[in-house]
Amino acid sequence: MTTAWMEMAAGGDAPGFGFVVTGLAVVALLLGAFILGVRHKRRRPPRPEEQPRVPDGGPVRETREQREPDEVPRGQGRLTPHELKSHGNQSDRRSPTQERPRWNEGSSGSFGSGGPGGR
């Protein structure tokens, strides 16, 4: 180390100089981010031909249907989801009745709610 560095360290100027350089770097980064944000906002909006279009068959709608439950194979040890039929996410059979399952009449529908329970 040279004597100039030793004198600067002894005099306490080195930490102050580091703080000034760090502060200037932070200010430069903030200004750069601000300028990039302004440029991004000023970009032109997409033209009508660049906008997404509705498919030829019309808008896509949600389909709601009841599926038959799949049975989990028994006695083969532990199975991971990819080993299950249809990867364990849904059945491949459509239920013959499309009515939603409802709670039994007179049942509370949940545990411990204080309802009359089973018949």
N, C-alpha and C positions, 0 to 999 in steps of 0.2 A: 504494500500500500504506500502511496506517495504521501508526502507531508501535507499536500493540499487537501487530500481526502480526509486525513486525520484532523486537520484544522476545521474542516467543514463539519465533521461528525462531532467534534468537541464543542463547536460553537452552536450546535443545534439547528443548523440550516438545512441539513439533509432531510429530516422528516417533513419540514415545511415545504421543501421543494417537491417531494414526492406527492404530498397532498394537492399541490397546485396542478401537477401534471395529471394526476388521477381525476381531479375535478374538470379539467379541460377535456379529457377524453370522454367523460360522462356527458358533458354538455354537447360535444360533437356528435355522440351517438344519438342523443335525444333530438337534436336538430335534424339529423339524417332521417330518423324515423318519422318525424313530423313532415318533412318534405316528401318522403315516399307516400305517406298517407294522403297528402293533398293531391299528388299526382294520380293516385289510385281513384280518388273521388272524381277527378275531372275527366276520367276516361268516358268516351261516348257510350251511351246505352246500346245494346244489341239491336240490329235492324230487324224488322218484322220477319224476313225470310230466315233469320238466324234463330228465331224463337222456336221452342218445341211445338209440335203439332199433335192434334188429337188423332188417334189411329183411325184407319178407314172404317173399321167396324163400330165406331162410336167409342165413348169413354168406357174405360174398364171399370167394372163394378165388383164389389165384394160378394163372394159366394158363401152362403151359410148353409151347411148341411150336417147331419148327424152321421157319425161313422161308427161301425161296429168295433168293439174293443178287441184287441189281440191278446191272446193268452201268452203269459210268460212261460217258457219251457222250464220244467221242474227237474231237479235232481242232476243237473249237469255242472254244478259248481257255479262260480261267479261269472256273470256275463257283463261285457262292456256294451255301451250303446250301439257301437257299430256291428256287434254280433247279433243284435236283434233284427227281426224281420222288418223291413222298411226303415232300418236304422233307428228304430225306436221312437220315431217322431209322429207317425200317424198310421192308422190302419189303411189297408187298400180296399176294404169292403164298405160299400155304402149301406147304411141301415135301411131296412124295408120301411120302417115307420120314421117319418121325419119330425115327429113330435119331440120337443125338448123334455128331458126328464124333470119331473117335479117332485117335491116332497110329498110324503103320504099325508092324507088328511088327518088332523089331530096330532101330528108330530111337530116338534118345535123346529126341526131343521138344523139344530146345532147342539153341541154338547154343553151341558151345565147352564142352560138358559132359564131353567125353572119351569119349563113347559110340561104338559102332561106326559110326554114321552110316548112310548109304544102303547098299543091298545090292550 
